[in-house]
């Protein structure tokens, strides 16, 4: 939570949040639905487009299409 407090929140939806630091690095914040473990994942330049939602960035981390529906997570 201390790290998140130092970042700027850019967008959020039901699957996560996108943050930016003072050096213009972008991060995806997600919480594992089964373990409740929190993750802050670096997002590469090609995903930083303003229209990129946290849900789309999350799918990018799994290398699946944006219209993928997660049925069950383990």
N, C-alpha and C positions, 0 to 999 in steps of 0.2 A: 504494500500500500504506500510505503514511503517513496518508492520509485515512481509509481503512478502519479503521485502528487506533484512531481517535478515535470511531468509531461503535459502537453496540450492535447486535450481530447478533440478529435476532428469529426468523428462520426461513430454512431453506435446503432445496433439493431439487436434482435433477439438472440443472435449467435455470438456477438462479441463487440469489441470497440477498437477503433483505430486511433492511435496516438502519434504525436510527433515530438521530438526533442529539440533542443536549441540548435543543434547541428543539422536540422532538417532530415534526420533519420526517422523512418516510420516503423511502427510496431503494431502488431495485432495482439490484442489481449483476449484470451478465451479461458473458460473454465470447463474442465472435463466434467460431463454430466454424471459419470459414474463414480469417480474418485473425489470430485470437487477440487482437484489440484488446479492451481492457477498457472497459466503460461503467458509469457510475453515473447512473441515471435517476431524477429526482424522481417520486414517486408521489403523485397527488392524494388528497384526503381521502376520496373515495368508494371508493378501493381499499384503504384502510388497515384494513379490517375484519380481526379476528384470524384468521378462517378463510381469508383470502386467501393462497394459496400463491405462491411466486415464479413457478411455471409459469403460474398464472392472471394474475399481474401482468404477466408477459411478453406474454401474449396480449392483455392490455388495451393494451399499447403499440402493437400492430399492429391494434387494433380488430377482433379476430376473436373468435368464441365460445370459451368455455373448453374445449370438447371438440375444438378444432382440432388436427390432427396435422400437424406440419411434416414434409414429405416430404424436401425438400432445401433447403439454404440456400446462397446465393451471395453 
